[in-house]
């Protein structure tokens, strides 16, 4: 995640949340998180563009963020 945060700096905001706290738990329910870790990418309107359980695919996420930025 650290590398992904660095590579997306200035392009996207990366939030790390714990499903064990109140806000993280509420968002986990909202976005259907069933395992940890889960990566959820939202567009500027708050719509889910990509969701992946397990370790995030850095190249895919970087590509999706670049595509969103070019719209």
Backbone as JSON Lines, residues from 0, in Angstrom:
{"i":0,"aa":"X","n":[0.81,-1.2,0.0],"ca":[0.0,0.0,0.0],"c":[0.85,1.26,0.0]}
{"i":1,"aa":"X","n":[1.97,1.23,0.71],"ca":[2.82,2.42,0.76],"c":[3.26,2.83,-0.63]}
{"i":2,"aa":"X","n":[3.69,1.87,-1.43],"ca":[4.14,2.16,-2.79],"c":[3.01,2.69,-3.65]}
{"i":3,"aa":"X","n":[1.84,2.14,-3.48],"ca":[0.67,2.59,-4.23],"c":[0.3,4.02,-3.83]}
{"i":4,"aa":"X","n":[0.35,4.31,-2.55],"ca":[0.08,5.67,-2.08],"c":[1.07,6.66,-2.7]}
{"i":5,"aa":"X","n":[2.33,6.29,-2.72],"ca":[3.35,7.18,-3.3],"c":[3.13,7.38,-4.79]}
{"i":6,"aa":"X","n":[2.83,6.31,-5.51],"ca":[2.68,6.43,-6.96],"c":[1.41,7.19,-7.36]}
{"i":7,"aa":"X","n":[0.41,7.21,-6.49],"ca":[-0.85,7.91,-6.79],"c":[-0.9,9.31,-6.19]}
{"i":8,"aa":"X","n":[0.16,9.72,-5.51],"ca":[0.2,11.03,-4.87],"c":[-0.1,12.12,-5.9]}
{"i":9,"aa":"X","n":[-1.07,12.95,-5.6],"ca":[-1.46,14.01,-6.5],"c":[-2.5,13.6,-7.54]}
{"i":10,"aa":"X","n":[-2.77,12.3,-7.66],"ca":[-3.75,11.8,-8.63],"c":[-5.01,11.28,-7.96]}
{"i":11,"aa":"X","n":[-4.84,10.69,-6.78],"ca":[-5.96,10.09,-6.07],"c":[-5.68,10.12,-4.58]}
{"i":12,"aa":"X","n":[-6.74,10.13,-3.81],"ca":[-6.6,10.08,-2.36],"c":[-6.75,8.63,-1.92]}
{"i":13,"aa":"X","n":[-5.79,8.15,-1.16],"ca":[-5.8,6.77,-0.67],"c":[-6.13,6.8,0.82]}
{"i":14,"aa":"X","n":[-7.18,6.1,1.2],"ca":[-7.58,6.0,2.6],"c":[-7.43,4.57,3.07]}
{"i":15,"aa":"X","n":[-6.84,4.4,4.22],"ca":[-6.77,3.08,4.85],"c":[-7.75,3.09,6.01]}
{"i":16,"aa":"X","n":[-8.64,2.12,6.0],"ca":[-9.64,2.04,7.06],"c":[-9.61,0.67,7.71]}
{"i":17,"aa":"X","n":[-9.93,0.65,8.98],"ca":[-10.04,-0.6,9.71],"c":[-11.51,-0.99,9.83]}
{"i":18,"aa":"X","n":[-11.82,-2.22,9.47],"ca":[-13.2,-2.69,9.6],"c":[-13.58,-2.87,11.07]}
{"i":19,"aa":"X","n":[-12.6,-2.75,11.95],"ca":[-12.85,-2.93,13.38],"c":[-13.33,-1.64,14.05]}
{"i":20,"aa":"X","n":[-13.17,-0.49,13.39],"ca":[-13.68,0.73,14.01],"c":[-15.02,1.11,13.38]}
{"i":21,"aa":"X","n":[-15.69,2.08,13.95],"ca":[-17.05,2.43,13.56],"c":[-17.16,2.85,12.09]}
{"i":22,"aa":"X","n":[-16.36,3.83,11.68],"ca":[-16.45,4.33,10.31],"c":[-16.04,3.25,9.3]}
{"i":23,"aa":"X","n":[-14.93,2.58,9.57],"ca":[-14.47,1.52,8.67],"c":[-15.49,0.4,8.56]}
{"i":24,"aa":"X","n":[-16.11,0.04,9.66],"ca":[-17.13,-1.01,9.65],"c":[-18.35,-0.62,8.83]}
{"i":25,"aa":"X","n":[-18.76,0.64,8.97],"ca":[-19.92,1.12,8.2],"c":[-19.62,1.12,6.7]}
{"i":26,"aa":"X","n":[-18.42,1.58,6.34],"ca":[-18.05,1.59,4.92],"c":[-17.87,0.18,4.38]}
{"i":27,"aa":"X","n":[-17.36,-0.72,5.18],"ca":[-17.22,-2.12,4.76],"c":[-18.59,-2.7,4.42]}
{"i":28,"aa":"X","n":[-19.59,-2.4,5.24],"ca":[-20.95,-2.88,4.96],"c":[-21.49,-2.23,3.69]}
{"i":29,"aa":"X","n":[-21.28,-0.93,3.53],"ca":[-21.79,-0.19,2.37],"c":[-21.22,-0.76,1.06]}
{"i":30,"aa":"X","n":[-19.94,-1.1,1.07],"ca":[-19.28,-1.55,-0.16],"c":[-19.13,-3.06,-0.25]}
{"i":31,"aa":"X","n":[-19.77,-3.8,0.64],"ca":[-19.79,-5.25,0.55],"c":[-18.45,-5.92,0.78]}
{"i":32,"aa":"X","n":[-17.65,-5.35,1.67],"ca":[-16.35,-5.94,1.98],"c":[-16.58,-7.2,2.81]}
{"i":33,"aa":"X","n":[-16.04,-8.32,2.33],"ca":[-16.23,-9.6,3.02],"c":[-14.91,-10.2,3.5]}
{"i":34,"aa":"X","n":[-13.79,-9.66,3.03],"ca":[-12.49,-10.15,3.48],"c":[-11.52,-8.98,3.56]}
{"i":35,"aa":"X","n":[-10.46,-9.19,4.31],"ca":[-9.45,-8.16,4.51],"c":[-8.11,-8.7,4.05]}
{"i":36,"aa":"X","n":[-7.37,-7.98,3.25],"ca":[-7.66,-6.63,2.78],"c":[-8.58,-6.64,1.56]}
{"i":37,"aa":"X","n":[-9.31,-5.56,1.38],"ca":[-10.09,-5.32,0.18],"c":[-9.81,-3.89,-0.28]}
{"i":38,"aa":"X","n":[-9.59,-3.71,-1.56],"ca":[-9.31,-2.4,-2.15],"c":[-10.54,-1.99,-2.95]}
{"i":39,"aa":"X","n":[-11.04,-0.78,-2.69],"ca":[-12.2,-0.26,-3.41],"c":[-11.79,1.07,-4.06]}
{"i":40,"aa":"X","n":[-11.99,1.19,-5.37],"ca":[-11.68,2.41,-6.09],"c":[-12.99,3.08,-6.47]}
{"i":41,"aa":"X","n":[-13.13,4.34,-6.06],"ca":[-14.33,5.11,-6.35],"c":[-13.99,6.21,-7.35]}
{"i":42,"aa":"X","n":[-14.96,6.54,-8.21],"ca":[-14.76,7.67,-9.12],"c":[-15.13,8.96,-8.38]}
{"i":43,"aa":"X","n":[-15.06,10.08,-9.07],"ca":[-15.34,11.37,-8.46],"c":[-16.77,11.51,-7.96]}
{"i":44,"aa":"X","n":[-17.68,10.7,-8.47],"ca":[-19.08,10.74,-8.04],"c":[-19.36,9.75,-6.91]}
{"i":45,"aa":"X","n":[-18.33,9.02,-6.47],"ca":[-18.51,8.06,-5.39],"c":[-18.99,6.7,-5.82]}
{"i":46,"aa":"X","n":[-18.97,6.43,-7.13],"ca":[-19.39,5.13,-7.64],"c":[-18.2,4.17,-7.67]}
{"i":47,"aa":"X","n":[-18.45,2.91,-7.32],"ca":[-17.4,1.9,-7.33],"c":[-16.98,1.62,-8.77]}
{"i":48,"aa":"X","n":[-15.69,1.79,-9.04],"ca":[-15.13,1.53,-10.36],"c":[-14.43,0.17,-10.38]}
{"i":49,"aa":"X","n":[-13.87,-0.2,-9.23],"ca":[-13.07,-1.43,-9.13],"c":[-13.06,-1.86,-7.67]}
{"i":50,"aa":"X","n":[-13.17,-3.15,-7.46],"ca":[-13.08,-3.7,-6.09],"c":[-12.31,-5.01,-6.18]}
{"i":51,"aa":"X","n":[-11.33,-5.17,-5.29],"ca":[-10.51,-6.37,-5.3],"c":[-10.21,-6.81,-3.88]}
{"i":52,"aa":"X","n":[-10.52,-8.06,-3.57],"ca":[-10.15,-8.65,-2.29],"c":[-8.74,-9.2,-2.42]}
{"i":53,"aa":"X","n":[-8.0,-9.16,-1.33],"ca":[-6.62,-9.63,-1.35],"c":[-5.68,-8.46,-1.62]}
{"i":54,"aa":"X","n":[-4.45,-8.79,-1.88],"ca":[-3.48,-7.74,-2.14],"c":[-3.83,-7.01,-3.44]}
{"i":55,"aa":"X","n":[-3.79,-5.68,-3.42],"ca":[-4.19,-4.93,-4.61],"c":[-3.21,-5.11,-5.76]}
{"i":56,"aa":"X","n":[-3.75,-5.15,-6.98],"ca":[-2.96,-5.22,-8.2],"c":[-2.54,-3.79,-8.55]}
{"i":57,"aa":"X","n":[-1.33,-3.43,-8.17],"ca":[-0.85,-2.05,-8.29],"c":[-0.93,-1.53,-9.72]}
{"i":58,"aa":"X","n":[-0.48,-2.3,-10.69],"ca":[-0.49,-1.86,-12.09],"c":[-1.91,-1.59,-12.57]}
{"i":59,"aa":"X","n":[-2.83,-2.46,-12.24],"ca":[-4.23,-2.3,-12.66],"c":[-4.83,-1.05,-12.03]}
{"i":60,"aa":"X","n":[-4.57,-0.84,-10.74],"ca":[-5.12,0.31,-10.05],"c":[-4.54,1.61,-10.62]}
{"i":61,"aa":"X","n":[-3.24,1.63,-10.85],"ca":[-2.62,2.82,-11.45],"c":[-3.22,3.12,-12.82]}
{"i":62,"aa":"X","n":[-3.47,2.09,-13.61],"ca":[-4.06,2.26,-14.93],"c":[-5.49,2.8,-14.82]}
{"i":63,"aa":"X","n":[-6.27,2.25,-13.91],"ca":[-7.65,2.72,-13.72],"c":[-7.7,4.17,-13.27]}
{"i":64,"aa":"X","n":[-6.81,4.54,-12.34],"ca":[-6.76,5.93,-11.86],"c":[-6.38,6.86,-13.01]}
{"i":65,"aa":"X","n":[-5.42,6.45,-13.83],"ca":[-5.03,7.27,-14.99],"c":[-6.2,7.43,-15.96]}
{"i":66,"aa":"X","n":[-6.96,6.36,-16.19],"ca":[-8.13,6.44,-17.06],"c":[-9.17,7.4,-16.49]}
{"i":67,"aa":"X","n":[-9.42,7.32,-15.19],"ca":[-10.38,8.22,-14.55],"c":[-9.93,9.67,-14.64]}
{"i":68,"aa":"X","n":[-8.65,9.9,-14.48],"ca":[-8.1,11.26,-14.51],"c":[-8.22,11.87,-15.92]}
{"i":69,"aa":"X","n":[-8.21,11.02,-16.94],"ca":[-8.25,11.53,-18.3],"c":[-9.67,11.82,-18.79]}
{"i":70,"aa":"X","n":[-10.67,11.48,-18.0],"ca":[-12.06,11.71,-18.42],"c":[-12.45,13.15,-18.27]}
